Structures are given as C-alpha cells and as structure tokens.
Amino acid sequence: MRLDSATVLMTNDVGDHLILPRGEFDALVAHTLDTRSDRYHDLRAKNFVADDYGSVHARVLASRYRTKKAFLDGFAKLHIFVATLRCDHSCPYCQVSRQSEDRLKYDMTPEMARKGVDLMLRVPAPAVTCEFQGGEALLNFPLVQETIEYAVEQNQTMGKRIDFVVCTNLSTLSDEHLAYFARRNVKVSTSLDGPAFLHDRNRPFTKGSSHAVVERNIRRAQEALGLSQVSALMTATRESLKHPQAIVDEYLRLNLGSIFLRSLSPYGFAVKTQKSIGYTADEFLAFYKAALSHIIAVNRGGRTFSEAYASIILQKILTPFPVGYVDLQSPAGAGFGAVVYNYDGEVYASDEARMLAEMNDTSFRLGSLLENSYEEIFFGQRMQEIAAASCNEALAGCSDCAFQPYCGADPVFHYATQADMFGNRASSDFCRKNMGIMRHLFGLLGSGDSEIQEIFAAWISESSLTEARLPPAPWL
Amino acid sequence: MALKITSLGRAEGLSERAVLRVTRTPLSDVASRRDHVLVIEQGVPDHGLDLSGYGAILVKDGPGAPVAAGHALPVIRLPDVAHLEAGHIVAVSPRSGFVRTVFRPESPHNTLFATGRCNSNCLMCSQPPKDEDDSYLVAENLRIIELIDRPPEALGITGGEPTLLGDGLVGVLSVLREKLPQTYVHMLTNGRRYRDSGFVRKLANVGHPAFVSGIPLYADVATVHDYIVQAEGAFDETVEGLYNAAEAGLAVEIRVVLHKQSVPRLVPLVEYIYRNFPFVTHVALMGLEHMGYVKKNWDTLWVDPVAYVAELTAAVRYLHQRRVNVSIYNLQLCLLPQELWGLAKKSISDFKNVYLPECEQCAVRSHCCGLFLSQMNRHSAHIRAM
C-alpha cells in the first residue's frame, strides 16, 4: 500500500510490516533488487521473500500464525450480562436504554443470570471476563451481586480466573457498591464525554448535572478501588468534535490513565439522532488525529497517558501477540470472542447485536438462556452464518488490503449499515475509519521519531514512560 | 591480576586422571580421605602424620620440599600451591602433572567442561573445537558433581558443544537435578542438536527446576549467521531448535557476540528475536574476547565498540521497550553511553578478568566488567578513566 508518493507499506498474514522507499519496492517487484542488500535481508527476515537458501520459513510462519490467532484459544472469553435496560440518563446517542421503571419487564432475572454464568464457565478458556451492562447496571445491583457470588461459588471447582467489570454511569454509586467491588476485585468502567459543558449536553440526566455526579464518583471509586480499577470511555457527538483537547484534558484532570476515543455506533437511538449529533468518518478522523496529537504531546511532557484504540492497533502492529478486543478481530469477535446475555434472557453475538434487537431486528440472536443448550447457542445455524462473514482474510476489499492483518471483520456493523453481513468496503464507515487511523499510526511509526517509539512502547506494554526507558544503573 | 586456576608440576604414582577435593588439614574420617587431596605447603609431614587413604598428596615443590616417603600414595609436586584452597576441586593429569582447578565454591563462574568437540566452527570461537575422543569427560563431570559439598548458586556447562554428548548430557543434567537441585544451571549450546525434538524432550523430562540454554543467534538472515558459524544449515537448525525447546518447556536465552560481521544486522536481529521468539528469557549482547580464532580472524571481526554504540543502543532500547530482559556483557563502561550502564553486567569470569593501569583512576571501576586477560594488548582505543 502506498503510504505517500515516496513510501510503500508492506504487510503479511503473520503481521510483519516493512515501510520501504518506492524505488526499492519497484525493484523487488521487477526482480532487480540486489540479493546481497540489507533491504533484501529485511524482506527475507520479515517473511516477504523466500529463496533457495534455507528451509525454516514454514516453521517460523506456523509459529507466528498460531501466536497471532491465539485469541481464538479457549473460545468466547467476554460474557456480557445486561443486568437491566432501565436507565436514569437519556443520552441521544444511546443504543439501548429505557426510562421505564418497570422492573419486571426490563430486569434480568437471577435464573437467567445463573444460566449465563453456567455457559460462561463451560467455555474452555482458563480466564474469562464477566461484564455487566445496561441500561444502568447498578439500578439492578442485587442481580449484579448475586451473579458474581454465584460465579465465584460455581468457579470453586473450575478454578478459572474471572475478571468482573461493571459498566456504569456511576449516578447511584453507594458506599455499599464500593465495598462490594473492593471485596470482589470488580473493575469499574464509566462514561465521561469531556468537560461539564460537553458531557452534560451529551448525557442529559434526570437529576441535575451528570458531570458533577460522575466527577465526584470517579474520584470516590479511584479512592476506594485504586486508580487502575477505574476507567472511562467517551462517545463523540458532533459537538465533541470541536473539543479534542478539552476532552483529553478532562481525562487528565480526573487522573484517568487512558482515554478511548469512540465514534457513534449506528445502532439504537443513535440512528434516529444521526442528523443532529452525527458526522462523517472523515470528520471523526480529523478529531481523532487532533486528540491523539495532543495526547502524544502530553506524553512528551513526561506524563504517561494512552489512547486505548491506538494502543490496541499498535499492539497488533508492533508485537507478535493478538489483542483480546472483540471489535477488531478476524474471525470477528461476535460469538467467537464475546457473547451477550440480554435482560430478557435472549443471547446475542455481540453488544451491537442486541442493540439491533432493540430495533426489532433479531438477526444476530443465537438463542435463549432458558431454552437453549451451550451447543445450540454457540454452534447453531445462526452462528455458522455469522462465522462465514467473519474472516477479513476472505472478505472482498479486505483480503488485499495492507491493513488486513491488524484490522477485523464486523458482520454486525455491516449488516446494520449496509444490510449485508459481508459488507461493501467502498462505502463502509468501519473501513474508512480504521484505515484512516491505521494510516495515521503508520505515518507516526515511520517518522523515525524515537520519542514516539518510546511512548507507543509504554502504551502497548501498559507500563509507564519511566519503565519504557532504560533503567539507570542502581549504583548511580 | 587474574586468578590462578592451572599449574604444571609432576605427578608420581598416578595411573589415571584423578578428580579430588582439596583439604589443607588432615582428615580424621579415614573413609572420606579417598575423595581428597591433602595439600602440604610446609613442614615435614612424616612426623606422626597418618597419611593413609588419601586420594593423593600435593606438596609444594622446591628446595626443602616435604617428602611423603614410605606411603603408597600418589604425590603431586607443584611449584606453587597457594591458590589451592580447601573445598576446591582439582583435576590432575597423570603424565603431564597438570593440575586444573575445576570448581571453586566461592566463585559464581564455575563451569563443567562437557567436551572439546563442536559441530560449528565460529569465526570468533574463543575455544576452538578439538576433534578427539574426550568421552571420559562425562564420568569426570559426574565425579565433580559428586564432590561438590557446598552447592553453588550457579553452575555453567560449556564446551565445545555440550549437546554432542547426547544421552551423556541428559545423564549429567539428571545428576545435577538430584544432587544440586538449588543450583541454577546455565549451558552454552549452539542449539543445533535441539532440532531433534526427541532429544529436547529427554532433556526437558529431566525436570531440572532451573536449567537455561544460552543459544547464539548472530543474524536474522540464514546466510549471514551460517557464514559467522562457518556451517551451512546451522541457522535453520538453531531456529527449529529454539521452537522445539520452547515447546518442550526448556528455558532459552539468546547470546549475540558483537563484531564486524554481526553488528550490521544487530537491530534487525533483535526485532527478529522478539517477533519470532518472544519466549526467550534473556538476550545477552556481548563484546568480543581476544581468544582462539579471534586472533586469527582479527581483521574480519574487530570493530571498536565505540563504532557500534548507536546500533547497540537501538537494539537494547528495542528489547527493553518490548519487555525482553536484555544485558550487555564484556563491554567496558567507558565505551558505553551512560544510558546503557544500567544493563551492562560484570560478566567476565573472575579467573580471566583484568583491568588496565588507567582503570586504577576510574570512579566506576568497581561496577565495570573490566577486560579479558586475553585483551590486555588488544582492546578498544577508547578505554579511559571515568
């Protein structure tokens, strides 16, 4: 792929990459590149060319491919429980929530949750994540608690590692919640869209300023659980796009270690409000680059602070290892990496799939907690159909894209936006956004800036900038 | 001055190589005497000293030397015996009277010499291979292990190429696990024999709790590596070996000797190591020792370390940033930017470690690896007191 008029990016299926001058690329294609040159050695060592000398390429490639696809080992590791659909916010971009107070209609029952836990513990993976979402999950805290207790108890004979995460707007956070989270090592993931003027505009709250509440409760949670146990993510609206710096600075002010710059999802209510809060993929990209540039400047100033999406992609580019991020995988995370147990006992292939269901489209319904078995849910007809559209190695427009080894397939997104699980890359916003971000990251990687290398190294190893630097001699 | 570990003298009454533990005081336990050599530096031991049962008597030769007459014991005469301390283990050659200290409990650098044979012929080999039958070394090493009474923290296995011993090596490792389970065992091997996954599994099945294979890789490109080790196909065998070792659960570290042939591919090499062998426990980047073939191939190999500091820094940064353990061996602090000092180790074995006169004034001398004895006259032009 041409990065610019003078440089070409080469990648391969195991994730090696090489940025080379156009002239050398042309020489390679024309078979005139000197086989004694350093560039030829680079191409050989990165598995782009093989010649008569040596036979070990296949063993190397096998090991690398197995490593890169290791996220498939153990099957679906992210199990999302929609504790309730009720919520006390009315965000225009919300994909799913309901204002209703009708507990019977919109709360998950303990019986369903137990079935979900049973499925989660049956997955062969030695480590799983049990995540609670909503609506606002803490409006049904008893279910969250019961589910975790049941999981811990059942797991005594299984011995899996279970990471518990509660996604919450923190509006009802109590000392009781915090004490319980501390006891069971539960992580908290919240929403913070930026400074008060923006956050409150994006996230209307029935009981006053959402921002004031979330700020206070982020601090409480950090105090009670530790900084690393509390994270936040933002959703960008059209208004947000004007304030990349202010949004980042708000995360810094609240002592959060990273930010996840997220665009709107084309599901749920967000579809109806697209005209008032939406934007194009290119507009989001401009915002993303501006925010990332500010984040890098912050790191240059000595403070470790990462952008989560860039970190995910950089891990794929710079390490031989896979990342357990279900929205950017091939095969896609839907059903293979994640499963959603909805409040009503229905099982969906992904969070987005259940949002589609809220729009009365149950195309990605895998079954029912109360009616179907593990085999029926995970290996049924529906899952087979999703799987067929889940490998970007075999998708038109992806299979010959240089970014394919680092990108993913998203059948749910393409079904929602293009009425086709396979999708058409030419008009895909998923494609436009991810290609734009990857092109930008490769540009930064190719810039030869050693400070950026150090910053990215800290992000991908989830360590501090100090740790990424060489340690001073202990005797100095 | 480097430590003395060898001495040439005369041996009488010795029919075959003997491996014995040094004692400087007479032992009352007669049964244990056969494992010991009694060192007598001064005085005449005949007076009332019971010498029966010792493996040998070792005396300081020269005018007025003590005479151990009237005993049917092997007697070894050395010009100097001061370096032989109680607890040391020595190997004595019967004909030449060559006495080598093969184990010193106080040293962190003890190694078992597995064999002089090798299947590679590296340009920079410090211990050029000898193609002769030295299979007696297996029994000798087992004997050394048996005689160790103070388990060392670490023990090396070196050669030649230790894996050429095949099952003999499996036997040595098994005995190490049995007799010295607390001792970390580090073996220098080119890893080529690890291509045989059956052999690797045998080694792994020994179940040694702390056994690491230090395997050299000199380039990310087969042609360059094979040229350096002077063996076609070696790169492929070592790469297969690394994977077999990892699959069998054997710990491996990678060692890179830095010289004119390896430095140009150093940065691509460490990227290759991380991308393809992220399981390695350690990467050591090592300065050249002026020994063996290095003398002969000096012009092909020598590059002053100050000339490759940029590549070395980039390689070390890359590995550290990827959370790979990395160390610098055999390079003097005065040649390195301060950024690298934290990873530069005192790597040179005590018995061949020296410092130059200019080092006396150096403020960081005690933290510096110094030089190999063999480098006294062939070293960087930039050694200076800091």
Chai-1 contact restraints between the chains, C-beta under 6 A:
chainA,res_idxA,chainB,res_idxB,connection_type,confidence,min_distance_angstrom,max_distance_angstrom,comment,restraint_id
A,H41,B,V221,contact,1.0,0.0,6.0,A-B,restraint_1
A,R44,B,V221,contact,1.0,0.0,6.0,A-B,restraint_2
A,A45,B,D220,contact,1.0,0.0,6.0,A-B,restraint_3
A,A45,B,V221,contact,1.0,0.0,6.0,A-B,restraint_4
A,A45,B,P268,contact,1.0,0.0,6.0,A-B,restraint_5
A,A45,B,Y272,contact,1.0,0.0,6.0,A-B,restraint_6
A,Y53,B,A222,contact,1.0,0.0,6.0,A-B,restraint_7
A,Y53,B,T223,contact,1.0,0.0,6.0,A-B,restraint_8
A,G54,B,A222,contact,1.0,0.0,6.0,A-B,restraint_9
A,G54,B,D236,contact,1.0,0.0,6.0,A-B,restraint_10
A,S55,B,D236,contact,1.0,0.0,6.0,A-B,restraint_11
A,V56,B,D236,contact,1.0,0.0,6.0,A-B,restraint_12
A,V56,B,V239,contact,1.0,0.0,6.0,A-B,restraint_13
A,R59,B,E240,contact,1.0,0.0,6.0,A-B,restraint_14
A,V60,B,N276,contact,1.0,0.0,6.0,A-B,restraint_15
A,S63,B,Y243,contact,1.0,0.0,6.0,A-B,restraint_16
A,P320,B,R275,contact,1.0,0.0,6.0,A-B,restraint_17
A,P320,B,P278,contact,1.0,0.0,6.0,A-B,restraint_18
A,A457,B,Q321,contact,1.0,0.0,6.0,A-B,restraint_19
A,S461,B,R323,contact,1.0,0.0,6.0,A-B,restraint_20
A,A468,B,Q321,contact,1.0,0.0,6.0,A-B,restraint_21
A,L470,B,H320,contact,1.0,0.0,6.0,A-B,restraint_22
A,L470,B,E339,contact,1.0,0.0,6.0,A-B,restraint_23
A,L470,B,G342,contact,1.0,0.0,6.0,A-B,restraint_24
A,P471,B,G342,contact,1.0,0.0,6.0,A-B,restraint_25
A,P472,B,G342,contact,1.0,0.0,6.0,A-B,restraint_26
A,A473,B,W341,contact,1.0,0.0,6.0,A-B,restraint_27
A,A473,B,G342,contact,1.0,0.0,6.0,A-B,restraint_28
A,W475,B,H367,contact,1.0,0.0,6.0,A-B,restraint_29
